[in-house]
Amino acid sequence: MTAAGHAAGQGVDALLMVDPYYNGPSSLEIRREYYEAVAARYPDMEIIPYIIPGRTGAQMLPPDLALLANPVPMSGLSRKPPAIWIT
């Protein structure tokens, strides 16, 4: 939250946010709480989720993005390795 506040103060208009890997495999509930808190505090800031399945042990599939995008202003998605969706 501190880094997001610093970025907002510098006029940055988007944040690249890494999934909360320190919580172990991320669930959609953890992600929503994580991204929504920043979106609520900085409503003019776009959020770009950075998904790293090798670090988090979790994917973010299109249905997850659709649920998350409703309350969180997302302008894109970055994923490592490049976009390979597993269904």
N, C-alpha and C positions, 0 to 999 in steps of 0.2 A: 504494500500500500504506500510505503514511503517513496519507493522508486516511481510509482505512478504519479504521486503528487509532485515529485520533482520534475518529471516529464511534462506534466500539465502546466507547471509554472514556467517552463521553458518554451511553451507554445507548441509542443508536440501534439499532433492530432490523431495519432494511433499508437497502440501498444501491441508489441509482439509478446504474448504471454505463454510461457512454457507450462504444460500440465503440472499439477502439484504432485510430482513423483515421490516426494518425501513421505506421502501417505500410503505408499505401496500402490498396487493396482487401483487406478482411479475408477470410481463409479460415476455415473451421470449425476448423482446427487452431490457428490463432492465437487465435481466440476461446476455445477450450477452455483453452489455456495461460493466457490472461488471466483468465478467470472462475474457473477451477479453483484458481489460486494464491490468490485472495482467499477462496474458499470453504474451502480447506484451512486457511488461517490463522485464519479467523473462522467456524467451523462453525455457530455459533448465529445468524449474520446471514443474513437473506434477501437475495437478489440480484434486482434488477429490471433486465434489460437495456434500454438506451435505444438504439434503432436509428435512425440518421440516414443513410439511403442517399445523400442528396445530399452528405454529407461523406465517407462511407467508400467509396462506389462499390459497395457490396454490400448485398444483401438478407439477411434472416434469415427463411427460410421455415419452415412448420410442421415439416418433417422435421429441419431444423437444430435447432429448439427441442427436439424430442423427444430428439435425441442429447445436447444440452447439459444438459437438465434432469435426466438420470440422476445425474451426479456433482455438480451445482450446485443448491443449494436456491433455486428461483425462485418468487416469489409473484405474478409478473405480468410484463407487457411494456409498454413505452412505445415508440411509433414516430412519427416525423415523416416525411412527412405522415401523417395518420391512417390507420389500418389498411387498406391496399390491398395485397393479396397478389398477386404476379405468379408464375404457374406456367409 
